[in-house]
């Protein structure tokens, strides 16, 4: 995949827009001076975990000795499940508001660096020949997510929740198309190998 495609995929899965309302609830009892610091700190922890999985997750994938077709098909299925949750969000909140100042859990892990994006990072790390492009895509997506969250945080009380929900569903729709494309590529690889 191109650098732009990988960056867009990571950005959509990070879903910084969809987390604004939850982050606001988590930090409502924290002083305004520390809110932005906590946001950046949690995003930094998440970035560290993503980079770690980029370098060491490939060894896990290779150790399992799965074929490229299988990796693409499973990656497409994972992305599709993520996209479905974004297009059809549940009403119940999966995470409780922490008592006091949140630290790593639940903001950094699993809301930002959750199982879904970690699985996709490992997928790209094991299928793309140029490792630096995957790392660049992670950094670019993270920078875009931090920038968007940073700007929206100032106006979070004025942003309509319905607008956020609509944007999240649009992002989910884009992610659905990427997931289907990834699945079809894996299926083509699998069928081609079966025909040999």
N, C-alpha and C positions, 0 to 999 in steps of 0.2 A: 504494500500500500504506500501511497505518497505520504510525505510529511504532513501535508494539510489534512488528509483523511484521518491519519492517526491522531493528530492534534484535536480535530473536531470530535472524534470518538471519545477521547479522554475527557474533553471539556464537557460533552453531553452527559457522560456518566458521573463526573464530579458533581453536576447538578447544583451549582452554587446558588442559582436563582431559587430552586425549590427548598433550600435550607434556610432562607432568610427568616421566615416566620418562626421556625423552631429555634434558631440561634437567638433570636430576640427574646423568646421565652426563657431560654437557658441563662441569659445574661441580664435579665430584668432586675435581679437583686445585686448586681455588681456595679460598682461606681463607673460613671461614664468615662473617666480617665483610663480605666483598665479594660474597657470593652474592646477597643480596637487592638490593644496589645494581645488580649486573649485570642481574638480572631486570628491574628497573624501567627501567634504561637501554635495554635491548633492546626492551622494550615501547614505550618512548617513541619510539625510532627508527621502529618499525613504525607507530605512530600518525601520525608526521610524514609518512610515505610515503602512508598512506591518505588523509590530508587533502589532500596534493598531488594525488593521482589524482582526488579528489572535485572539485577545482577545475579541473584541466587535462585530465582524461580525457574530460570532456563535449565539449571542442573536438575531440578526436580522433574520437569517435563521430560528431559532427555533420559533421566533414570527410569521413568515409567515406560520408555520405548514405544510411545504411541506414534502413529503415522501422521504425516502432515494433513492428510484429508480428515482424519479423526479430530485433530486439533482445531481445524477450521470449522468443522460441523459443530463441535461442542462449544467453540467460541461464539458461533452464530446463535446457538440456542441460549447461551447465557445472556448475550446482548438482547435477544428477543424478550426474555423474561424480565430483564431490567426495563426495557422499553414499555412493555405492557403495564408495569407498575407505575410508570410515569404517565402514560396515557389514561389509565384508569386507577387513580390514587384511592387509597382506602381512607375512610373518615377517621379511624382510630390512629392515634399517634403511637409508633412503635417504641419510643424512648420516653422515659419519665424525666421530668425536670430535676437535675441534680441539686442537692442541698449545698449551698455555698458556691464557690467558684469552680466551674468544670475544669478538669485536667485530663487530657487525652481522651477519656471515655465520657460521654458518647460522641463528642464533636469530631475529634480527629479520627477516632476509630469507634464505631464502624460507619459513621455518617459520611465522612469524606473519603477515607481510605477503607472502604468496606470490601467484602468478599468479591463483589462484582468487578470493581475496577482492578483489584489485585489479580483476579483470574485473567482479565483482558491484557494486563501488563505482561503476565507470564506468557500469554498466547503470542503477543507480538514479539516478545524477546526471543521466543523459540522459533518463530517462522520468518522473521525479517533478517536478512543477511547483514545489514548495516546497523549495528547496535547503537551507534551514535545518533541515528535518526530517531530511534525509539526513545532514547533518553531526551533528545531535543523536543520531541512531541510531548513528553511528560512535563518538561519544564515550561513549554509554551502554554499548554493547557492549564497548568497550575497558575502561571502568571495571569492569564486571562480570567481565571476563576477568582483569584485574589483581588484583581483590579475591579471586577464587576461587584464582588461582595463589598469591597471598600467604598465604592461609589454609592451603591444602593443602601448601605448601612446608614448613611446620613439622612436618607429620605424614607427609611423603612416604615415610619409611622404614617406617612402620606401615601404609601403604595397600597393600592387596593389588592386584597388577597385573591380576588377573582382574576385580576391581571396576572399575578404570579402563577396561578393555577393554569391559566391559558398558555402562558409562556412555557411552563413545564410540560404541558401536553404537546405543544409544538416540538419541543426538543425530543420528547419521546417518540413522536412520529418520524423525525429525522433518524433517530437511533434505530427505529424499526426497519427502515430501508437499508441501513448499513448492516444490520443483523441478517436480513434476508440475503443480501448480496454475499456476505461472508459464508453463510450456510450453503448457498448454491455453488460457490467456488469449491468448498470442501466436498460437496456431493459430486461435482465434475471430476475432481481429483480421484475420489474413491471409485467412481464408475470407470474412469480411464484405466486405473490399475487393475480393476476386475476384468477388463476386456483384453488385457495383455496375456 
